[in-house]
């Protein structure tokens, strides 16, 4: 499973780490992505974890495998 963190610097910190996600599959972490970069970076993702990334028809248009979009829980 491919898991993409679109704004990892706002999701991953000293209290929350990506290790539980890595146990589920391949994790790709991005800092804050520009709106124009989001569609390309999530195109082959099964899961997207985001905090501040705008998800709309434009950013989701090529994400054909996407099964889940989630927010981090603390």
Secondary structure as UniProt FT lines:
FT   STRAND          2..5
FT   TURN            6..7
FT   HELIX           8..11
FT   HELIX           19..22
FT   TURN            23..24
FT   STRAND          26..29
FT   HELIX           35..42
FT   TURN            43..44
FT   STRAND          47..50
FT   HELIX           57..60
FT   TURN            61..62
FT   TURN            64..65
FT   STRAND          68..71
//
